[in-house]
């Protein structure tokens, strides 16, 4: 009991972003803070301050290009492209002009002017509800600190200079901090801030070191030299554990490593049940730089290519060529599998300032996704032209997000047909038979799936939104997070109904929401007849493991029984019990 109490007292729970277990000493990576004083300058010094700013931008660009070269050499060009976003910040004429105008208008030193404008941008991004957009704030702040450092003539030692193995603890880690870690010395990291979609999280998974973020109070609790346990699988951090707890996690770490070793053998194997039922396991991506991880982890294709990133960190909208080149690159890399490109899910809380989209009272149910595309047909057409042109280079598919009824689907297809006719007239090649599907993420679409099925080629279930809309639960509201239950009987019945309706119409049905990445639900979804699982690349071998360990007939039996249970808790407990029983060496995730 004493051991258990100590564990509870010294345990913090955050967001698991890179799996694995590490035990080691803390190295506190202090946040880089500089005291910037406001200085009123004479008129004649304004030109000097502007010149200093431009010199700092040039030095910062050189530093980032050097980092890109290092990352490209050590981790691959795909990961080096993460820093393209940093370079775009440096080239943002709006930001640069605002700083110069602040210097001229207020007659202040460049350091102060830059901090004022940087804070303005930070405040805008920090208030966004969308996690992906909030995480772009880290990129802006990373570049901002480099510029300030260059303005002040300061230098900062990186995490490459460590001389012993440590676990890095920080308020936050910038992508450049993470990318320049000495991989032999930093065995894990934990931060108070951050989320699953940050570039830092992506790099942690690429480095294959355990990481937990979003811990909130870790920096207040630890000091240099403390012993700490990082469980990057469950999102748990234990501070100064006693010997019994250390021994327990040493055993868990060995189990994890043995399990991962077994998973690595599955990367090139198909996802086939013991009695011969084949399914497809794909990966979700947001950035082209994730492609190497997709291939390394044995994904059979891309089940969801989110395209919103193309609209961020730039002054203007992406043109047709921008779209074409991005999709062609993915098509070239995934010759052996299909690529499902989701048309832009902009609007609501995902927007770019120059589109001048008005603020809405309830943005997640506002003019977003397909509604935004239909309201901005020229922007939509530009993306569709890029997709169609790239379709001759691979098996690309188009997927519309947030379809709620037949009228929206038909309007979207009418625009697609117009674009096809334009390309035909110009003799530009494309695949005229490209498959078009929809995300089923709105309850109304689930209810009329039989009607929608007559006019599409496939369904992909977007559980993130489907669950929140079906259960009336804001999935980013921490106060009601306990109500966001993928195992809720209503959710499972909706999913089962969508799959059955799709199959009756001769469609294949996939799932690209987070539920598809959870092995505890794999048996249930497999048993319901799901044709394609699409999850983060690192989850692919684990999903294959579960599928290859069971008979489809047994999975169907388990799913049928689960659908008869009356509570979320009972279903989850039943699913976990069967997972541990049937997948014999499955790691304990309780």
Secondary structure, 3 states (H helix, E strand, C coil): CHHHHHHHHCEEECEEEECCEEEEEEEEECCCCCCCCCCECCHHHHHHHHHHHHHHHHHHHHHHHHHHHHHHHHHCHHHHHHHHHHHHHHCCHHHHHHHHHHHHHHCECHHHHHHHHHHHHHHHHHCCCCHHHHHHHHHHHHHHHHHHHHHHCCCCCCHHHCCCCEEEEECCCCHHHHHCCCCCCEEEEEECCCCCCCHHHHHHHHHCCEEEECCCCHHHHCCCCCEEEEECCCCEEEECCCHHHHHHHHHHHHHHHHHHHHHHCCCCCCEECCCCCEEEEEEEECCHHHHHHHHHCCCCCEEEECCHHHHCCCCCCCCHHHHHHHHHHHHHHCCCCCEEEECCCCECCECCHHHCCCCCCCHHHCCECHHHHHHCHHHHHHHHHHHHHHHHHCCEEEEECCCCCHHHHHHHHHHHHHHHHHHHHCCCCCCCCCCEEEEECCHHHHHCHHHHHHHCCEEEECHHHHHHHHHCCCCCCHHHHHHCCCCCHHHHHHHHHHHHHHHHCCCEEEECCHHHHCHHHHHHHHHHCCCEEEECHHHHHHHHHHHHCCCHHHHHHHHHHHCCCCCHHHHHHHHHHHHHHHCCCCCCCC
